[in-house]
Amino acid sequence: MNKIWKRIGDAFFIVAGVALILPLFTDLPFRWELTWTFLAPAVIIQRLREVNEKGRKVEPILTIGMSLLLFGISFYSLLFNKM
């Protein structure tokens, strides 16, 4: 099960990287929301795995909270802002 979560997290990192680089090579406008929509779940998965493996709790929980906040703001911005 740990391998599955690692691969899902890696896939989110790759998609976030593609969303960051894609506007450089196309005529699409840069949207920071796309990057954070995929980067935040990748960070959350990585930190949850760290909590389970190492037992550290304070720093990963703060990181998870900030990632959830950034994910919420970016998702809200994607849904309700017209560009």
Distance bins in CASP14 RR format, pairs under 12 A and 6 or more apart:
PFRMAT RR
TARGET T0000
AUTHOR 0000-0000-0000
RMODE 2
METHOD distances of the structure
MODEL  1
1 7 0 0 0 0 0 1 0 0 0 0 0
1 8 0 0 0 0 0 1 0 0 0 0 0
1 48 0 0 0 0 0 1 0 0 0 0 0
1 49 0 0 0 0 0 1 0 0 0 0 0
1 52 0 0 0 0 0 1 0 0 0 0 0
2 8 0 0 0 0 0 1 0 0 0 0 0
2 9 0 0 0 0 0 1 0 0 0 0 0
2 45 0 0 0 0 0 1 0 0 0 0 0
2 46 0 0 0 0 0 1 0 0 0 0 0
2 48 0 0 0 0 0 1 0 0 0 0 0
2 49 1 0 0 1 0 0 0 0 0 0 0
2 50 0 0 0 0 0 1 0 0 0 0 0
2 52 0 0 0 0 1 0 0 0 0 0 0
2 53 0 0 0 0 1 0 0 0 0 0 0
3 9 0 0 0 0 0 1 0 0 0 0 0
3 10 0 0 0 0 0 1 0 0 0 0 0
3 49 0 0 0 0 0 1 0 0 0 0 0
4 10 0 0 0 0 0 1 0 0 0 0 0
4 11 0 0 0 0 0 1 0 0 0 0 0
4 45 0 0 0 0 0 1 0 0 0 0 0
4 49 0 0 0 0 0 1 0 0 0 0 0
5 11 0 0 0 0 0 1 0 0 0 0 0
5 12 0 0 0 0 0 1 0 0 0 0 0
5 41 0 0 0 0 0 1 0 0 0 0 0
5 42 0 0 0 0 0 1 0 0 0 0 0
5 44 0 0 0 0 0 1 0 0 0 0 0
5 45 1 0 1 0 0 0 0 0 0 0 0
5 46 0 0 0 0 1 0 0 0 0 0 0
5 47 0 0 0 0 0 1 0 0 0 0 0
5 48 1 0 0 1 0 0 0 0 0 0 0
5 49 1 0 0 1 0 0 0 0 0 0 0
5 50 0 0 0 0 0 1 0 0 0 0 0
5 51 0 0 0 0 0 1 0 0 0 0 0
5 52 0 0 0 0 1 0 0 0 0 0 0
5 53 0 0 0 0 0 1 0 0 0 0 0
6 12 0 0 0 0 0 1 0 0 0 0 0
6 13 0 0 0 0 0 1 0 0 0 0 0
6 42 0 0 0 0 0 1 0 0 0 0 0
6 45 0 0 0 0 1 0 0 0 0 0 0
6 46 0 0 0 0 1 0 0 0 0 0 0
6 48 0 0 0 0 0 1 0 0 0 0 0
6 49 1 0 0 1 0 0 0 0 0 0 0
6 50 0 0 0 0 0 1 0 0 0 0 0
6 52 0 0 0 0 0 1 0 0 0 0 0
6 53 0 0 0 0 0 1 0 0 0 0 0
7 13 0 0 0 0 0 1 0 0 0 0 0
7 14 0 0 0 0 0 1 0 0 0 0 0
7 42 0 0 0 0 0 1 0 0 0 0 0
7 45 0 0 0 0 1 0 0 0 0 0 0
7 49 0 0 0 0 0 1 0 0 0 0 0
8 14 0 0 0 0 0 1 0 0 0 0 0
8 15 0 0 0 0 0 1 0 0 0 0 0
8 38 0 0 0 0 0 1 0 0 0 0 0
8 41 0 0 0 0 1 0 0 0 0 0 0
8 42 0 0 0 0 1 0 0 0 0 0 0
8 44 0 0 0 0 0 1 0 0 0 0 0
8 45 1 0 0 1 0 0 0 0 0 0 0
8 46 0 0 0 0 0 1 0 0 0 0 0
8 48 0 0 0 0 0 1 0 0 0 0 0
8 49 0 0 0 0 0 1 0 0 0 0 0
9 15 0 0 0 0 1 0 0 0 0 0 0
9 16 0 0 0 0 1 0 0 0 0 0 0
9 38 0 0 0 0 1 0 0 0 0 0 0
9 39 0 0 0 0 0 1 0 0 0 0 0
9 40 0 0 0 0 0 1 0 0 0 0 0
9 41 1 0 0 1 0 0 0 0 0 0 0
9 42 1 0 1 0 0 0 0 0 0 0 0
9 43 0 0 0 0 1 0 0 0 0 0 0
9 44 0 0 0 0 1 0 0 0 0 0 0
9 45 1 0 1 0 0 0 0 0 0 0 0
9 46 1 0 0 1 0 0 0 0 0 0 0
9 47 0 0 0 0 0 1 0 0 0 0 0
9 48 0 0 0 0 0 1 0 0 0 0 0
9 49 0 0 0 0 1 0 0 0 0 0 0
10 16 0 0 0 0 0 1 0 0 0 0 0
10 17 0 0 0 0 0 1 0 0 0 0 0
10 38 0 0 0 0 0 1 0 0 0 0 0
10 41 0 0 0 0 0 1 0 0 0 0 0
10 42 1 0 0 1 0 0 0 0 0 0 0
10 45 0 0 0 0 1 0 0 0 0 0 0
10 46 0 0 0 0 1 0 0 0 0 0 0
10 49 0 0 0 0 0 1 0 0 0 0 0
11 17 0 0 0 0 0 1 0 0 0 0 0
11 18 0 0 0 0 0 1 0 0 0 0 0
11 38 0 0 0 0 1 0 0 0 0 0 0
11 39 0 0 0 0 0 1 0 0 0 0 0
11 41 0 0 0 0 1 0 0 0 0 0 0
11 42 0 0 0 0 1 0 0 0 0 0 0
11 45 0 0 0 0 1 0 0 0 0 0 0
12 18 0 0 0 0 0 1 0 0 0 0 0
12 19 0 0 0 0 0 1 0 0 0 0 0
12 35 0 0 0 0 0 1 0 0 0 0 0
12 36 0 0 0 0 0 1 0 0 0 0 0
12 37 0 0 0 0 1 0 0 0 0 0 0
12 38 1 0 1 0 0 0 0 0 0 0 0
12 39 1 0 0 1 0 0 0 0 0 0 0
12 40 0 0 0 0 1 0 0 0 0 0 0
12 41 1 0 1 0 0 0 0 0 0 0 0
12 42 1 1 0 0 0 0 0 0 0 0 0
12 43 0 0 0 0 1 0 0 0 0 0 0
12 44 0 0 0 0 1 0 0 0 0 0 0
12 45 1 0 0 1 0 0 0 0 0 0 0
12 46 0 0 0 0 1 0 0 0 0 0 0
12 67 0 0 0 0 0 1 0 0 0 0 0
12 71 0 0 0 0 0 1 0 0 0 0 0
13 19 0 0 0 0 0 1 0 0 0 0 0
13 20 0 0 0 0 0 1 0 0 0 0 0
13 35 0 0 0 0 0 1 0 0 0 0 0
13 38 1 0 0 1 0 0 0 0 0 0 0
13 39 1 0 0 1 0 0 0 0 0 0 0
13 40 0 0 0 0 0 1 0 0 0 0 0
13 41 0 0 0 0 1 0 0 0 0 0 0
13 42 1 0 1 0 0 0 0 0 0 0 0
13 43 0 0 0 0 1 0 0 0 0 0 0
13 44 0 0 0 0 0 1 0 0 0 0 0
13 45 0 0 0 0 1 0 0 0 0 0 0
13 46 0 0 0 0 1 0 0 0 0 0 0
14 20 0 0 0 0 0 1 0 0 0 0 0
14 21 0 0 0 0 0 1 0 0 0 0 0
14 38 0 0 0 0 1 0 0 0 0 0 0
14 39 0 0 0 0 0 1 0 0 0 0 0
14 42 0 0 0 0 1 0 0 0 0 0 0
15 21 0 0 0 0 0 1 0 0 0 0 0
15 22 0 0 0 0 0 1 0 0 0 0 0
15 34 0 0 0 0 1 0 0 0 0 0 0
15 35 0 0 0 0 1 0 0 0 0 0 0
15 36 0 0 0 0 0 1 0 0 0 0 0
15 37 0 0 0 0 1 0 0 0 0 0 0
15 38 1 0 1 0 0 0 0 0 0 0 0
15 39 0 0 0 0 1 0 0 0 0 0 0
15 40 0 0 0 0 0 1 0 0 0 0 0
15 41 0 0 0 0 1 0 0 0 0 0 0
15 42 0 0 0 0 1 0 0 0 0 0 0
16 22 0 0 0 0 0 1 0 0 0 0 0
16 32 0 0 0 0 0 1 0 0 0 0 0
16 33 0 0 0 0 0 1 0 0 0 0 0
16 34 0 0 0 0 1 0 0 0 0 0 0
16 35 1 0 1 0 0 0 0 0 0 0 0
16 36 1 0 0 1 0 0 0 0 0 0 0
16 37 0 0 0 0 1 0 0 0 0 0 0
16 38 1 0 1 0 0 0 0 0 0 0 0
16 39 1 1 0 0 0 0 0 0 0 0 0
16 40 0 0 0 0 1 0 0 0 0 0 0
16 41 0 0 0 0 1 0 0 0 0 0 0
16 42 1 0 0 1 0 0 0 0 0 0 0
16 43 0 0 0 0 1 0 0 0 0 0 0
16 67 0 0 0 0 0 1 0 0 0 0 0
16 70 0 0 0 0 0 1 0 0 0 0 0
16 71 0 0 0 0 0 1 0 0 0 0 0
16 74 0 0 0 0 0 1 0 0 0 0 0
17 23 0 0 0 0 0 1 0 0 0 0 0
17 24 0 0 0 0 0 1 0 0 0 0 0
17 34 0 0 0 0 1 0 0 0 0 0 0
17 35 1 0 0 1 0 0 0 0 0 0 0
17 36 0 0 0 0 0 1 0 0 0 0 0
17 37 0 0 0 0 0 1 0 0 0 0 0
17 38 1 0 0 1 0 0 0 0 0 0 0
17 39 1 0 0 1 0 0 0 0 0 0 0
17 42 0 0 0 0 1 0 0 0 0 0 0
18 24 0 0 0 0 0 1 0 0 0 0 0
18 25 0 0 0 0 0 1 0 0 0 0 0
18 26 0 0 0 0 0 1 0 0 0 0 0
18 28 0 0 0 0 0 1 0 0 0 0 0
18 34 0 0 0 0 1 0 0 0 0 0 0
18 35 0 0 0 0 1 0 0 0 0 0 0
18 38 0 0 0 0 1 0 0 0 0 0 0
18 39 0 0 0 0 0 1 0 0 0 0 0
19 26 0 0 0 0 0 1 0 0 0 0 0
19 28 0 0 0 0 1 0 0 0 0 0 0
19 30 0 0 0 0 1 0 0 0 0 0 0
19 31 1 0 0 1 0 0 0 0 0 0 0
19 32 0 0 0 0 1 0 0 0 0 0 0
19 33 0 0 0 0 1 0 0 0 0 0 0
19 34 1 0 1 0 0 0 0 0 0 0 0
19 35 1 0 1 0 0 0 0 0 0 0 0
19 36 0 0 0 0 1 0 0 0 0 0 0
19 37 1 0 0 1 0 0 0 0 0 0 0
19 38 1 0 0 1 0 0 0 0 0 0 0
19 39 0 0 0 0 1 0 0 0 0 0 0
19 42 0 0 0 0 0 1 0 0 0 0 0
19 74 0 0 0 0 0 1 0 0 0 0 0
19 78 0 0 0 0 0 1 0 0 0 0 0
20 28 0 0 0 0 0 1 0 0 0 0 0
20 30 0 0 0 0 1 0 0 0 0 0 0
20 31 0 0 0 0 0 1 0 0 0 0 0
20 32 0 0 0 0 1 0 0 0 0 0 0
20 33 0 0 0 0 0 1 0 0 0 0 0
20 34 0 0 0 0 1 0 0 0 0 0 0
20 35 1 0 1 0 0 0 0 0 0 0 0
20 36 0 0 0 0 0 1 0 0 0 0 0
20 37 0 0 0 0 0 1 0 0 0 0 0
20 38 0 0 0 0 1 0 0 0 0 0 0
20 39 0 0 0 0 1 0 0 0 0 0 0
21 28 0 0 0 0 0 1 0 0 0 0 0
21 30 0 0 0 0 0 1 0 0 0 0 0
21 34 0 0 0 0 0 1 0 0 0 0 0
21 35 0 0 0 0 1 0 0 0 0 0 0
22 28 1 0 0 1 0 0 0 0 0 0 0
22 29 0 0 0 0 0 1 0 0 0 0 0
22 30 0 0 0 0 1 0 0 0 0 0 0
22 31 0 0 0 0 1 0 0 0 0 0 0
22 34 0 0 0 0 1 0 0 0 0 0 0
22 35 0 0 0 0 1 0 0 0 0 0 0
22 38 0 0 0 0 0 1 0 0 0 0 0
23 29 1 0 0 1 0 0 0 0 0 0 0
23 30 1 0 1 0 0 0 0 0 0 0 0
23 31 1 0 0 1 0 0 0 0 0 0 0
23 32 0 0 0 0 0 1 0 0 0 0 0
23 34 0 0 0 0 1 0 0 0 0 0 0
23 35 0 0 0 0 0 1 0 0 0 0 0
24 30 0 0 0 0 1 0 0 0 0 0 0
28 34 0 0 0 0 1 0 0 0 0 0 0
28 83 0 0 0 0 0 1 0 0 0 0 0
29 83 1 0 0 1 0 0 0 0 0 0 0
30 83 0 0 0 0 0 1 0 0 0 0 0
31 37 0 0 0 0 1 0 0 0 0 0 0
31 38 0 0 0 0 0 1 0 0 0 0 0
31 74 0 0 0 0 1 0 0 0 0 0 0
31 75 0 0 0 0 0 1 0 0 0 0 0
31 77 0 0 0 0 1 0 0 0 0 0 0
31 78 1 0 0 1 0 0 0 0 0 0 0
31 81 0 0 0 0 1 0 0 0 0 0 0
31 83 1 0 0 1 0 0 0 0 0 0 0
32 38 0 0 0 0 0 1 0 0 0 0 0
32 39 0 0 0 0 0 1 0 0 0 0 0
32 40 0 0 0 0 0 1 0 0 0 0 0
32 70 0 0 0 0 1 0 0 0 0 0 0
32 73 0 0 0 0 1 0 0 0 0 0 0
32 74 1 0 0 1 0 0 0 0 0 0 0
32 77 0 0 0 0 1 0 0 0 0 0 0
32 78 0 0 0 0 0 1 0 0 0 0 0
32 81 0 0 0 0 0 1 0 0 0 0 0
32 83 0 0 0 0 0 1 0 0 0 0 0
33 39 0 0 0 0 0 1 0 0 0 0 0
33 40 0 0 0 0 0 1 0 0 0 0 0
33 70 0 0 0 0 1 0 0 0 0 0 0
33 71 0 0 0 0 1 0 0 0 0 0 0
33 72 0 0 0 0 1 0 0 0 0 0 0
33 73 0 0 0 0 1 0 0 0 0 0 0
33 74 1 1 0 0 0 0 0 0 0 0 0
33 75 1 0 0 1 0 0 0 0 0 0 0
33 76 0 0 0 0 1 0 0 0 0 0 0
33 77 1 0 1 0 0 0 0 0 0 0 0
33 78 1 0 1 0 0 0 0 0 0 0 0
33 79 0 0 0 0 1 0 0 0 0 0 0
33 80 0 0 0 0 0 1 0 0 0 0 0
33 81 0 0 0 0 1 0 0 0 0 0 0
33 83 0 0 0 0 1 0 0 0 0 0 0
34 40 0 0 0 0 0 1 0 0 0 0 0
34 71 0 0 0 0 0 1 0 0 0 0 0
34 74 1 0 0 1 0 0 0 0 0 0 0
34 75 0 0 0 0 0 1 0 0 0 0 0
34 77 0 0 0 0 0 1 0 0 0 0 0
34 78 1 0 0 1 0 0 0 0 0 0 0
34 83 0 0 0 0 0 1 0 0 0 0 0
35 41 0 0 0 0 0 1 0 0 0 0 0
35 42 0 0 0 0 0 1 0 0 0 0 0
35 43 0 0 0 0 0 1 0 0 0 0 0
35 70 0 0 0 0 1 0 0 0 0 0 0
35 71 0 0 0 0 0 1 0 0 0 0 0
35 74 1 0 0 1 0 0 0 0 0 0 0
35 77 0 0 0 0 0 1 0 0 0 0 0
35 78 0 0 0 0 0 1 0 0 0 0 0
36 42 0 0 0 0 0 1 0 0 0 0 0
36 43 0 0 0 0 1 0 0 0 0 0 0
36 44 0 0 0 0 0 1 0 0 0 0 0
36 66 0 0 0 0 0 1 0 0 0 0 0
36 67 0 0 0 0 1 0 0 0 0 0 0
36 68 0 0 0 0 0 1 0 0 0 0 0
36 69 0 0 0 0 0 1 0 0 0 0 0
36 70 1 0 1 0 0 0 0 0 0 0 0
36 71 1 0 0 1 0 0 0 0 0 0 0
36 72 0 0 0 0 1 0 0 0 0 0 0
36 73 1 0 0 1 0 0 0 0 0 0 0
36 74 1 1 0 0 0 0 0 0 0 0 0
36 75 0 0 0 0 1 0 0 0 0 0 0
36 76 0 0 0 0 0 1 0 0 0 0 0
36 77 0 0 0 0 1 0 0 0 0 0 0
36 78 0 0 0 0 1 0 0 0 0 0 0
37 43 0 0 0 0 0 1 0 0 0 0 0
37 67 0 0 0 0 0 1 0 0 0 0 0
37 70 0 0 0 0 1 0 0 0 0 0 0
37 71 1 0 0 1 0 0 0 0 0 0 0
37 72 0 0 0 0 1 0 0 0 0 0 0
37 73 0 0 0 0 0 1 0 0 0 0 0
37 74 1 0 1 0 0 0 0 0 0 0 0
37 75 1 0 1 0 0 0 0 0 0 0 0
37 76 0 0 0 0 0 1 0 0 0 0 0
37 77 0 0 0 0 1 0 0 0 0 0 0
37 78 1 0 0 1 0 0 0 0 0 0 0
37 79 0 0 0 0 0 1 0 0 0 0 0
38 44 0 0 0 0 0 1 0 0 0 0 0
38 45 0 0 0 0 0 1 0 0 0 0 0
38 67 0 0 0 0 0 1 0 0 0 0 0
38 70 0 0 0 0 0 1 0 0 0 0 0
38 71 0 0 0 0 1 0 0 0 0 0 0
38 74 0 0 0 0 1 0 0 0 0 0 0
38 75 0 0 0 0 0 1 0 0 0 0 0
38 78 0 0 0 0 0 1 0 0 0 0 0
39 45 0 0 0 0 0 1 0 0 0 0 0
39 46 0 0 0 0 0 1 0 0 0 0 0
39 66 0 0 0 0 0 1 0 0 0 0 0
39 67 0 0 0 0 1 0 0 0 0 0 0
39 70 0 0 0 0 1 0 0 0 0 0 0
39 71 0 0 0 0 1 0 0 0 0 0 0
39 74 0 0 0 0 1 0 0 0 0 0 0
40 46 0 0 0 0 0 1 0 0 0 0 0
40 47 0 0 0 0 0 1 0 0 0 0 0
40 63 0 0 0 0 0 1 0 0 0 0 0
40 64 0 0 0 0 1 0 0 0 0 0 0
40 65 0 0 0 0 1 0 0 0 0 0 0
40 66 0 0 0 0 1 0 0 0 0 0 0
40 67 1 0 1 0 0 0 0 0 0 0 0
40 68 1 0 0 1 0 0 0 0 0 0 0
40 69 0 0 0 0 1 0 0 0 0 0 0
40 70 1 0 1 0 0 0 0 0 0 0 0
40 71 1 1 0 0 0 0 0 0 0 0 0
40 72 1 0 0 1 0 0 0 0 0 0 0
40 73 0 0 0 0 1 0 0 0 0 0 0
40 74 1 0 0 1 0 0 0 0 0 0 0
40 75 0 0 0 0 1 0 0 0 0 0 0
41 47 0 0 0 0 0 1 0 0 0 0 0
41 48 0 0 0 0 0 1 0 0 0 0 0
41 64 0 0 0 0 0 1 0 0 0 0 0
41 67 1 0 0 1 0 0 0 0 0 0 0
41 68 0 0 0 0 1 0 0 0 0 0 0
41 70 0 0 0 0 0 1 0 0 0 0 0
41 71 1 0 0 1 0 0 0 0 0 0 0
41 72 0 0 0 0 0 1 0 0 0 0 0
41 74 0 0 0 0 0 1 0 0 0 0 0
41 75 0 0 0 0 0 1 0 0 0 0 0
42 48 0 0 0 0 0 1 0 0 0 0 0
42 49 0 0 0 0 0 1 0 0 0 0 0
42 63 0 0 0 0 0 1 0 0 0 0 0
42 64 0 0 0 0 0 1 0 0 0 0 0
42 67 0 0 0 0 1 0 0 0 0 0 0
42 70 0 0 0 0 0 1 0 0 0 0 0
42 71 0 0 0 0 0 1 0 0 0 0 0
43 49 0 0 0 0 0 1 0 0 0 0 0
43 50 0 0 0 0 0 1 0 0 0 0 0
43 60 0 0 0 0 1 0 0 0 0 0 0
43 62 0 0 0 0 0 1 0 0 0 0 0
43 63 1 0 0 1 0 0 0 0 0 0 0
43 64 1 0 0 1 0 0 0 0 0 0 0
43 65 0 0 0 0 1 0 0 0 0 0 0
43 66 0 0 0 0 1 0 0 0 0 0 0
43 67 1 0 1 0 0 0 0 0 0 0 0
43 68 0 0 0 0 1 0 0 0 0 0 0
43 69 0 0 0 0 0 1 0 0 0 0 0
43 70 0 0 0 0 1 0 0 0 0 0 0
43 71 0 0 0 0 1 0 0 0 0 0 0
44 50 0 0 0 0 0 1 0 0 0 0 0
44 51 0 0 0 0 0 1 0 0 0 0 0
44 60 0 0 0 0 1 0 0 0 0 0 0
44 61 0 0 0 0 0 1 0 0 0 0 0
44 63 0 0 0 0 1 0 0 0 0 0 0
44 64 1 0 1 0 0 0 0 0 0 0 0
44 65 0 0 0 0 1 0 0 0 0 0 0
44 66 0 0 0 0 1 0 0 0 0 0 0
44 67 1 0 1 0 0 0 0 0 0 0 0
44 68 1 0 0 1 0 0 0 0 0 0 0
44 69 0 0 0 0 0 1 0 0 0 0 0
44 70 0 0 0 0 0 1 0 0 0 0 0
44 71 1 0 0 1 0 0 0 0 0 0 0
44 72 0 0 0 0 0 1 0 0 0 0 0
45 51 0 0 0 0 0 1 0 0 0 0 0
45 52 0 0 0 0 0 1 0 0 0 0 0
45 60 0 0 0 0 0 1 0 0 0 0 0
45 63 0 0 0 0 0 1 0 0 0 0 0
45 64 0 0 0 0 1 0 0 0 0 0 0
45 67 0 0 0 0 1 0 0 0 0 0 0
46 52 0 0 0 0 0 1 0 0 0 0 0
46 53 0 0 0 0 0 1 0 0 0 0 0
46 54 0 0 0 0 0 1 0 0 0 0 0
46 60 0 0 0 0 1 0 0 0 0 0 0
46 63 0 0 0 0 1 0 0 0 0 0 0
46 64 0 0 0 0 1 0 0 0 0 0 0
46 67 0 0 0 0 1 0 0 0 0 0 0
47 53 0 0 0 0 0 1 0 0 0 0 0
47 54 0 0 0 0 0 1 0 0 0 0 0
47 55 0 0 0 0 0 1 0 0 0 0 0
47 56 0 0 0 0 1 0 0 0 0 0 0
47 57 0 0 0 0 0 1 0 0 0 0 0
47 58 0 0 0 0 0 1 0 0 0 0 0
47 59 0 0 0 0 1 0 0 0 0 0 0
47 60 1 1 0 0 0 0 0 0 0 0 0
47 61 1 0 0 1 0 0 0 0 0 0 0
47 62 0 0 0 0 1 0 0 0 0 0 0
47 63 1 0 1 0 0 0 0 0 0 0 0
47 64 1 0 1 0 0 0 0 0 0 0 0
47 65 0 0 0 0 1 0 0 0 0 0 0
47 66 0 0 0 0 0 1 0 0 0 0 0
47 67 1 0 0 1 0 0 0 0 0 0 0
47 68 0 0 0 0 0 1 0 0 0 0 0
48 54 0 0 0 0 0 1 0 0 0 0 0
48 55 0 0 0 0 0 1 0 0 0 0 0
48 56 0 0 0 0 0 1 0 0 0 0 0
48 57 0 0 0 0 0 1 0 0 0 0 0
48 60 1 0 0 1 0 0 0 0 0 0 0
48 61 0 0 0 0 1 0 0 0 0 0 0
48 63 0 0 0 0 0 1 0 0 0 0 0
48 64 1 0 0 1 0 0 0 0 0 0 0
48 65 0 0 0 0 0 1 0 0 0 0 0
48 67 0 0 0 0 0 1 0 0 0 0 0
48 68 0 0 0 0 0 1 0 0 0 0 0
49 55 0 0 0 0 0 1 0 0 0 0 0
49 56 0 0 0 0 0 1 0 0 0 0 0
49 60 0 0 0 0 1 0 0 0 0 0 0
49 64 0 0 0 0 0 1 0 0 0 0 0
50 56 1 0 0 1 0 0 0 0 0 0 0
50 57 0 0 0 0 1 0 0 0 0 0 0
50 58 0 0 0 0 0 1 0 0 0 0 0
50 59 0 0 0 0 1 0 0 0 0 0 0
50 60 1 0 1 0 0 0 0 0 0 0 0
50 61 0 0 0 0 0 1 0 0 0 0 0
50 63 0 0 0 0 1 0 0 0 0 0 0
50 64 0 0 0 0 1 0 0 0 0 0 0
51 57 1 0 0 1 0 0 0 0 0 0 0
51 58 0 0 0 0 0 1 0 0 0 0 0
51 59 0 0 0 0 1 0 0 0 0 0 0
51 60 1 0 1 0 0 0 0 0 0 0 0
51 61 1 0 0 1 0 0 0 0 0 0 0
51 62 0 0 0 0 0 1 0 0 0 0 0
51 63 0 0 0 0 0 1 0 0 0 0 0
51 64 0 0 0 0 1 0 0 0 0 0 0
52 60 0 0 0 0 1 0 0 0 0 0 0
53 60 0 0 0 0 0 1 0 0 0 0 0
54 60 0 0 0 0 1 0 0 0 0 0 0
55 61 0 0 0 0 0 1 0 0 0 0 0
56 62 0 0 0 0 0 1 0 0 0 0 0
56 63 0 0 0 0 0 1 0 0 0 0 0
56 64 0 0 0 0 0 1 0 0 0 0 0
57 63 0 0 0 0 0 1 0 0 0 0 0
57 64 0 0 0 0 0 1 0 0 0 0 0
58 64 0 0 0 0 0 1 0 0 0 0 0
58 65 0 0 0 0 0 1 0 0 0 0 0
59 65 0 0 0 0 0 1 0 0 0 0 0
59 66 0 0 0 0 0 1 0 0 0 0 0
60 66 0 0 0 0 0 1 0 0 0 0 0
60 67 0 0 0 0 0 1 0 0 0 0 0
61 67 0 0 0 0 0 1 0 0 0 0 0
61 68 0 0 0 0 0 1 0 0 0 0 0
62 68 0 0 0 0 0 1 0 0 0 0 0
62 69 0 0 0 0 0 1 0 0 0 0 0
63 69 0 0 0 0 0 1 0 0 0 0 0
63 70 0 0 0 0 0 1 0 0 0 0 0
64 70 0 0 0 0 0 1 0 0 0 0 0
64 71 0 0 0 0 0 1 0 0 0 0 0
65 71 0 0 0 0 1 0 0 0 0 0 0
65 72 0 0 0 0 0 1 0 0 0 0 0
66 72 0 0 0 0 0 1 0 0 0 0 0
66 73 0 0 0 0 0 1 0 0 0 0 0
67 73 0 0 0 0 0 1 0 0 0 0 0
67 74 0 0 0 0 0 1 0 0 0 0 0
68 74 0 0 0 0 0 1 0 0 0 0 0
68 75 0 0 0 0 0 1 0 0 0 0 0
69 75 0 0 0 0 0 1 0 0 0 0 0
69 76 0 0 0 0 0 1 0 0 0 0 0
70 76 0 0 0 0 0 1 0 0 0 0 0
70 77 0 0 0 0 0 1 0 0 0 0 0
71 77 0 0 0 0 0 1 0 0 0 0 0
71 78 0 0 0 0 0 1 0 0 0 0 0
72 78 0 0 0 0 1 0 0 0 0 0 0
72 79 0 0 0 0 1 0 0 0 0 0 0
72 80 0 0 0 0 0 1 0 0 0 0 0
73 79 0 0 0 0 0 1 0 0 0 0 0
73 80 0 0 0 0 0 1 0 0 0 0 0
73 81 0 0 0 0 0 1 0 0 0 0 0
74 80 0 0 0 0 0 1 0 0 0 0 0
74 81 0 0 0 0 0 1 0 0 0 0 0
75 81 0 0 0 0 0 1 0 0 0 0 0
77 83 0 0 0 0 1 0 0 0 0 0 0
END
